[in-house]
């Protein structure tokens, strides 16, 4: 099996999976009907992308593995998502800020990944770009609305940005697998996206009358499987059905 | 601040060449948000290629109480319908 490629696919897919799972938690609990549907739509887009990646990974893995095995039957240390996407929905501002900080990165990544030498990854990226362009528009709009809204909405959005900022730098960490994939023209060297990412985010935060955090202390670990305390709860929720009723299907 | 967002009427064009049709209504803080909400609420199953949003308060509606004077006089004027012509068979969908 092409282990580097397999691991790299999981890196890409787990971000979508866990971000989608977090948004999916809001299904039926959004601030109002319209926003609830919007968040759930984004969640479904992300799950769709995840399936594309996992089906490919399952094919590489062989051993009769399916996309479901990869999604539901790994242990916490085997998930490679960044810490940012597993952060909880403390309030609507947190949900939007988390998703926005991920979306900007996600779009930059896909814009490069569409030129991958790997046909499957390139195809998934091309399909996802349209979806993610909308995600960043939706969440970016809400960051502006809340930031430049009322005193309370401004305060909540600023808190969310301050709280999540420490997880942004990890997006640009290059793992050993990703490095090899980038050298082969299959993966993307995400470290080169860093400057343009912070430029874009800074410009939007300023437009939203928010303060860009000055902190230079950043958390990392997700990409190598060292997660925050929230990850176990997500997996317990997500994996319950497959663990309790193995091979159960809808 | 208004606690509730205003109501918007949503018009969606299903295909190029067809007219926009009223699909329903939703709440949004402004026109831009109304468009995004409409996209998510009404076109998530590929129902449309174009969306119009109009704030409900900007629509002037006829009063149902006036239905008598507005519409009933037309009931006995069958000659206003183009039903007195014989249409050639070749013309379909009239």
Interface residues (C-beta under 8 A of the other chain):
Chain A: X32 X33 X34 X35 X37 X38 X41 X134 X137 X138 X141 X145 X150
Chain B: X1 X5 X26 X27 X28 X29 X32 X33 X36 X37 X39 X40 X41 X44
